[in-house]
Amino acid sequence: FQSHEEDDRKVRRREKNRVAAQRSRKKQTQKADKLHEEYESLEQENTSLKREIGKLTDEMKHLSEVLKDHEKICPLLHCTMNFMTIPRPDALASCLPR
């Protein structure tokens, strides 16, 4: 009789342990899935940001070239009045084409 009770307890304990292990595996799998989804999302965001950085870098290069071209022809940068000690608005006004 006692042996039968011990066997029943062992069977119940094994079943309880099996269910607990199954629950633990499921929880770990869900955790891993969540981390993987987060990783994928961050990778997509990273790719998007790199693309945006590339576009902004191209725009900066373009605007730098436009500025250099403008500096070559800008009368305000080449006007000798800019080097005099008169108030700035007057110096700018005297350099502008009329």
N, CA and C of each residue as an Amber inpcrd file, in Angstrom:
protein
   294
   0.8180000  -1.1940000   0.0000000   0.0000000   0.0000000   0.0000000
   0.8680000   1.2680000   0.0000000   1.9050000   1.2490000   0.8770000
   2.8000000   2.4100000   0.9860000   3.5870000   2.5950000  -0.3140000
   3.9930000   1.5240000  -0.9200000   4.7370000   1.5790000  -2.1680000
   3.8730000   2.1870000  -3.2730000   2.6070000   1.8310000  -3.2670000
   1.6910000   2.3860000  -4.2690000   1.5300000   3.8950000  -4.0850000
   1.4300000   4.3530000  -2.8130000   1.3330000   5.7970000  -2.5220000
   2.5950000   6.5260000  -2.9740000   3.7480000   5.9280000  -2.6910000
   5.0240000   6.5440000  -3.1050000   5.0920000   6.6440000  -4.6240000
   4.6430000   5.5960000  -5.2960000   4.6230000   5.6260000  -6.7650000
   3.7070000   6.7410000  -7.2680000   2.5330000   6.8610000  -6.6470000
   1.5960000   7.9380000  -7.0390000   2.2210000   9.3150000  -6.8220000
   2.8800000   9.4860000  -5.6710000   3.5430000  10.7670000  -5.3840000
   4.6310000  11.0600000  -6.4010000   5.3920000  10.0460000  -6.7480000
   6.4580000  10.2290000  -7.7530000   5.8690000  10.6330000  -9.1020000
   4.7630000   9.9480000  -9.4670000   4.1070000  10.2540000 -10.7390000
   3.5750000  11.6910000 -10.7210000   2.9370000  12.0920000  -9.6290000
   2.4120000  13.4620000  -9.5220000   3.5600000  14.4840000  -9.5360000
   4.6220000  14.1880000  -8.8090000   5.7700000  15.0980000  -8.7690000
   6.4100000  15.2170000 -10.1520000   6.5600000  14.0860000 -10.8400000
   7.1130000  14.1070000 -12.2050000   6.2270000  14.9340000 -13.1410000
   4.9270000  14.7310000 -13.0320000   3.9820000  15.4790000 -13.8690000
   4.0620000  16.9720000 -13.5500000   4.1230000  17.2780000 -12.2600000
   4.2290000  18.6740000 -11.8440000   5.5210000  19.2830000 -12.3820000
   6.6110000  18.5710000 -12.2830000   7.9010000  19.0450000 -12.7980000
   7.8690000  19.1940000 -14.3200000   7.2150000  18.2420000 -14.9860000
   7.1100000  18.3010000 -16.4390000   6.3380000  19.5460000 -16.8690000
   5.2260000  19.8130000 -16.2060000   4.4060000  20.9920000 -16.5120000
   5.1990000  22.2660000 -16.2210000   5.9060000  22.2930000 -15.0970000
   6.7040000  23.4690000 -14.7440000   7.8140000  23.6980000 -15.7830000
   8.4660000  22.6270000 -16.2050000   9.5350000  22.7460000 -17.2140000
   8.9460000  23.2310000 -18.5390000   7.7800000  22.7060000 -18.8940000
   7.1180000  23.1260000 -20.1300000   6.7680000  24.6170000 -20.0630000
   6.2470000  25.0540000 -18.9300000   5.9040000  26.4610000 -18.7400000
   7.1720000  27.3310000 -18.8300000   8.2370000  26.8630000 -18.2270000
   9.5080000  27.6000000 -18.2530000  10.0490000  27.7170000 -19.6790000
   9.9960000  26.6160000 -20.4400000  10.4500000  26.6540000 -21.8360000
   9.6110000  27.6250000 -22.6630000   8.2960000  27.5970000 -22.4200000
   7.4030000  28.4880000 -23.1530000   7.7390000  29.9480000 -22.8320000
   7.9700000  30.2190000 -21.5590000   8.3020000  31.5760000 -21.1330000
   9.6210000  32.0270000 -21.7720000  10.6130000  31.1670000 -21.7870000
  11.9110000  31.4960000 -22.3990000  11.7650000  31.7270000 -23.9080000
  10.9370000  30.9000000 -24.5460000  10.7040000  31.0540000 -25.9920000
  10.0330000  32.3900000 -26.2810000   9.0360000  32.7400000 -25.4630000
   8.3570000  34.0280000 -25.6470000   9.3340000  35.1870000 -25.4480000
  10.1870000  35.0600000 -24.4490000  11.1880000  36.0940000 -24.1740000
  12.1520000  36.2300000 -25.3610000  12.5980000  35.1030000 -25.8850000
  13.5080000  35.1180000 -27.0370000  12.8250000  35.7090000 -28.2600000
  11.5560000  35.3640000 -28.4710000  10.8010000  35.9160000 -29.5990000
  10.6650000  37.4270000 -29.4820000  10.3690000  37.8880000 -28.2740000
  10.2210000  39.3240000 -28.0400000  11.5520000  40.0460000 -28.3120000
  12.6440000  39.4820000 -27.8270000  13.9590000  40.0840000 -28.0670000
  14.3010000  40.0980000 -29.5540000  13.9400000  39.0380000 -30.2450000
  14.2120000  38.9740000 -31.6810000  13.4050000  40.0340000 -32.4310000
  12.1440000  40.1920000 -32.0540000  11.3090000  41.2230000 -32.6840000
  11.8890000  42.6120000 -32.4230000  12.3290000  42.8410000 -31.1910000
  12.9250000  44.1340000 -30.8430000  14.2040000  44.3680000 -31.6490000
  15.0020000  43.3140000 -31.7910000  16.2370000  43.3980000 -32.5790000
  15.9160000  43.7580000 -34.0370000  14.9310000  43.0840000 -34.6070000
  14.5360000  43.3530000 -35.9930000  14.0660000  44.7990000 -36.1530000
  13.2880000  45.2650000 -35.1980000  12.7840000  46.6330000 -35.2360000
  13.9500000  47.6310000 -35.1770000  14.9100000  47.3710000 -34.2960000
  16.0730000  48.2570000 -34.1750000  16.9240000  48.2280000 -35.4450000
  17.0370000  47.0630000 -36.0590000  17.7880000  46.9660000 -37.3200000
  17.1140000  47.7910000 -38.4100000  15.7860000  47.7250000 -38.4870000
  15.0510000  48.5180000 -39.4800000  15.2320000  50.0100000 -39.2180000
  15.1440000  50.3940000 -37.9530000  15.3300000  51.8050000 -37.5910000
  16.7460000  52.2570000 -37.9270000  17.7220000  51.4080000 -37.6540000
  19.1200000  51.7160000 -37.9510000  19.3200000  51.9160000 -39.4560000
  18.7360000  51.0340000 -40.2450000  18.8370000  51.1420000 -41.7050000
  18.2010000  52.4470000 -42.1850000  17.0460000  52.7660000 -41.6200000
  16.3520000  54.0020000 -41.9830000  17.1940000  55.2210000 -41.6190000
  17.7800000  55.2100000 -40.4360000  18.6130000  56.3380000 -40.0000000
  19.8610000  56.4690000 -40.8640000  20.4620000  55.3480000 -41.2440000
  21.6340000  55.4020000 -42.1270000  21.2630000  56.0030000 -43.4740000
  20.0960000  55.6280000 -43.9740000  19.6110000  56.1760000 -45.2450000
  19.4220000  57.6870000 -45.1160000  18.8240000  58.1040000 -44.0100000
  18.5900000  59.5330000 -43.7790000  19.9180000  60.2850000 -43.6480000
  20.8680000  59.7030000 -42.9530000  22.1940000  60.3240000 -42.8180000
  22.8370000  60.4820000 -44.1860000  22.7000000  59.4720000 -45.0260000
  23.2460000  59.5460000 -46.3830000  22.6270000  60.6890000 -47.1710000
  21.3020000  60.8240000 -47.0820000  20.6190000  61.9080000 -47.7910000
  21.0650000  63.2700000 -47.2720000  21.1560000  63.3890000 -45.9400000
  21.5760000  64.6610000 -45.3490000  23.0260000  64.9890000 -45.7040000
  23.8710000  63.9790000 -45.7710000  25.2670000  64.1860000 -46.1580000
  25.3380000  64.6740000 -47.5950000  24.5550000  64.0540000 -48.4720000
  24.5060000  64.4990000 -49.8720000  24.0190000  65.9460000 -49.9630000
  22.9790000  66.2560000 -49.1910000  22.4430000  67.6180000 -49.2100000
  23.4890000  68.6190000 -48.7020000  24.2100000  68.2380000 -47.6540000
  25.2430000  69.1200000 -47.1140000  26.3450000  69.3580000 -48.1480000
  26.7550000  68.3080000 -48.8620000  27.7730000  68.4620000 -49.9050000
  27.2700000  69.4100000 -50.9920000  26.0250000  69.2040000 -51.4010000
  25.4410000  70.0530000 -52.4430000  25.4050000  71.5160000 -51.9900000
  24.9190000  71.7440000 -50.7630000  24.8200000  73.1180000 -50.2650000
  26.2010000  73.7460000 -50.0750000  27.1840000  72.9510000 -49.6970000
  28.5580000  73.4680000 -49.5690000  29.0910000  73.9030000 -50.9300000
  28.7950000  73.1120000 -51.9520000  29.2260000  73.4780000 -53.3080000
  28.5260000  74.7480000 -53.7780000  27.2310000  74.8520000 -53.4980000
  26.4760000  76.0470000 -53.8710000  27.0590000  77.2680000 -53.1570000
  27.3750000  77.1090000 -51.8790000  27.9550000  78.2120000 -51.1160000
  29.3050000  78.6250000 -51.6910000  30.1510000  77.6540000 -52.0100000
  31.4580000  77.9750000 -52.6080000  31.2830000  78.7280000 -53.9160000
  30.3660000  78.2540000 -54.7560000  30.1040000  78.9370000 -56.0220000
  29.5910000  80.3540000 -55.7740000  28.7310000  80.5040000 -54.7910000
  28.1880000  81.8210000 -54.4790000  29.2840000  82.7620000 -53.9570000
  30.1470000  82.2180000 -53.0960000  31.2230000  83.0520000 -52.5380000
  32.1180000  83.6210000 -53.6320000  32.2800000  82.8760000 -54.7300000
  33.1270000  83.3340000 -55.8350000  32.5540000  84.5670000 -56.5130000
  31.2300000  84.6880000 -56.5400000  30.6120000  85.7850000 -57.2790000
  29.9440000  86.8200000 -56.3830000  29.9090000  86.5990000 -55.0800000
  29.2030000  87.5020000 -54.1730000  29.9390000  88.8400000 -54.0710000
  29.2790000  89.9450000 -54.4220000  29.9490000  91.2450000 -54.3630000
  30.2620000  91.6660000 -52.9320000  29.5010000  91.1990000 -51.9640000
  29.7490000  91.5870000 -50.5810000  31.0640000  91.0150000 -50.0680000
  31.4410000  89.8620000 -50.5510000  32.6880000  89.2510000 -50.0920000
  33.9120000  89.8770000 -50.7440000  33.7250000  90.4810000 -51.9030000
  34.8630000  91.0440000 -52.6240000  34.9580000  92.5590000 -52.5020000
  34.0350000  93.1640000 -51.8460000  33.9930000  94.6210000 -51.7440000
  35.0750000  95.1160000 -50.7980000  35.8300000  96.0970000 -51.2370000
  36.9020000  96.6420000 -50.3950000  36.3400000  97.4160000 -49.2210000
  35.0940000  97.8230000 -49.3170000  34.4840000  98.5720000 -48.2220000
  34.3330000  97.6920000 -46.9760000  34.2990000  96.3920000 -47.1470000
  34.1600000  95.4990000 -46.0020000  35.3460000  95.6070000 -45.0590000
  36.4530000  96.0790000 -45.5470000  37.6440000  96.1340000 -44.7200000
  37.8100000  97.4890000 -44.0400000  36.9070000  98.4170000 -44.2960000
  36.9840000  99.7320000 -43.6700000  36.2890000  99.6950000 -42.3220000
  36.5080000 100.7270000 -41.5310000  35.9760000 100.7600000 -40.1740000
  34.6860000 101.5600000 -40.0690000  33.9050000 101.6220000 -41.1320000
  32.6160000 102.3020000 -41.0480000  31.5720000 101.3040000 -40.5590000
  30.4580000 101.7790000 -40.0280000  29.4370000 100.8420000 -39.5260000
  29.0140000  99.8480000 -40.6040000  28.7730000  98.6520000 -40.2010000
  28.4930000  97.5280000 -41.0950000  27.3400000  97.7780000 -42.0830000
  26.1730000  98.2580000 -41.6750000  25.0840000  98.4550000 -42.6440000
  25.4830000  99.3810000 -43.7930000  26.2510000 100.4170000 -43.4680000
  26.6950000 101.3430000 -44.5200000  27.6490000 100.6310000 -45.4660000
  28.5220000  99.8230000 -44.9360000  29.4860000  99.1250000 -45.7790000
  28.7470000  98.1820000 -46.7170000  27.7510000  97.4930000 -46.2070000
  26.9930000  96.5620000 -47.0500000  26.2300000  97.3130000 -48.1130000
  25.6250000  98.4050000 -47.7420000  24.8390000  99.1750000 -48.6980000
  25.7140000  99.7150000 -49.8160000  26.9350000 100.1140000 -49.4840000
  27.8130000 100.6770000 -50.5060000  28.3320000  99.6030000 -51.4680000
  28.2710000  98.3590000 -51.0860000  28.7600000  97.2800000 -51.9410000
  27.6880000  96.7310000 -52.8660000  26.4320000  96.9360000 -52.5090000
  25.3450000  96.3680000 -53.3050000  25.2210000  97.0710000 -54.6470000
  24.8810000  96.3240000 -55.6860000  24.6690000  96.9690000 -56.9920000
  23.4630000  97.8940000 -56.9180000  23.5330000  98.9830000 -57.6820000
  22.4310000  99.9700000 -57.6520000  21.6020000  99.9060000 -58.8810000
